[in-house]
Amino acid sequence: MKTRILAIAMLLVGLTTSLQALAHHSFAAEFDGDKKFVLHGVVTKVDWTNPHTYFYMEVQGKKGMETWALEMGSPNGLMRRGWTKDTLSVGTEVIVTGAQSRDGSFKGNAQSVILADTCRRLFAGTSQNDFVEDESAKVEGCTAKK
């Protein structure tokens, strides 16, 4: 009986670990570092969850409004950089730089998030290996409103 319970417990641990490994991915598996983008729009939703924080924004595209899903780092990693759950909220106007998904969908890995009203640049916790953060870089196309 103890052997059976131990075997079931080990199976459950193995399944849980396998599912977590499948859920997490490398940057290169999902995103193309050569498909750079700059998006300007309004945040419509924020998911502050592990393993990655996501936010969604509406952007005026060539064929009308597009809703983009943007991946950032983990909540813990963002908090270590000064983020809180209130840093980015629904209705916030932002400029985002990053890399698009390999499949060309409206999904990307955010490298920096710029708050449009203050032109404050926030590091988004990208997992791109060759990305070098430059907090002193000039924010192109942004004029502070405050």
N, C-alpha and C positions, 0 to 999 in steps of 0.2 A: 504494500500500500504506500509506504514512504517513497519507494522507488518510482512508483507511478506519479505521485504528486510532484516529485523532484523533476521527472521527465517533462511533465506538463509545464511546470514553472520555467524550465530551461527553454522550452519551445516558445513560450510567450515572450521571454526576454529576447530570444533570437529574432522573432517576428517584429517586435517593436524596434529593435536596432536596425533591421533591414529596411523597414518603412522609413525611419528617420534618414538613413543613408540615401534612399531614393528621393526623398523630399528635398534634400539639400543638393546643390549642384555647383559646379565651377562656373566662373564667369564665361569662359570660352565655350562651354556646352550650350549656353542659351543666348549669349549676346555676341555681336560682331564689333570688335574694337575699331574697325575701319568705317563703320556706319555711324559717324558722329551726328549729333543733332543739337539744336538749340530750340527750345520750346518756350513760348510765352502764353500763359493762360491762367485760369483760375482753378484752385483746388476744389474738388467736388466730394472727396472722401479720403479718409486717412485710416489705414489699418496698422495699428501699433502692435504687431504680433511677431513671434519668432517663427522661423529663423531670420526673416527679413521684414523690415517695415516697408509697407507699400503705401503710396498715395496715388490718387487718380486726379487728373485734371482735364479740363476741356480746353481745346486748342482750335483756333480757326485754321482749317486746312484748305487745300486747293479745291476740294469738293464739298466743303461745308464743315460743320463742327465735328471734331474727332475727340474721342475720350481715350486718353493715354493712361496706362498702368505703369507706374515707375517704382522700381525696386531700389531700396536703400540698404544700409547695413542693419545689423540687429538692433533692437531697442537698447540693449545694454551698451553696445558700441557707440550709438548715437548719444546716449545719456553721458557717457564719459567725455564726449566732445561738447557738452553743454546743452544738448537738446532736451526738451521736455515734451510731454504729450500735447502741450499747448503752443509749441513753437510753430507748428503748421496746422492751420485749422481751415475748415470749409469756408470758402469765400476769399481766401488769401490769394492775391495776385502774385505769381512767381515766374521767374525765368529759370529754366532748367537746362543744364548741359549734361550730355551723357552719350551712351551708345545704344543703338536700337537692337531689338531681338533679331536673331538670325532668320526667322521666318518672315520678316518684314511687317509684322503686325504692329499695332499701336502699343507696343510694350518696350520699355527700355530700362537700362541700368543708369540711375542718376549719379553723376559725379559731383555736381554742385547744385545747390538750390539757392537762388537769389531772391530775396524778398523785394518785390518791385517798389514798394512804398519808401524803403530806406536804402535800397541797393546793397543791403548786407548779404554777403556771401556766406553760405553755410556748407560745410563739407557733408556729403550725403553718405559716406561710408561705402563707397564703391569697392567691389571685390576684384576689379581689374588690376592685374599684376603690374603692368607698366605705367599705371596712372600716378603722376606726381602732383600732389596738391600744392597750389600756390595761392595762399590766402591774400597775398599782397597784389595779385594780378588785378589790373583794372577791369571793372565790370563793364563790358561793352553793351551799348544799347540801353543803358539804364540811367534814368535821371531821378534822383531822390525826390519824393513828393513832400517829405517832412523835413 
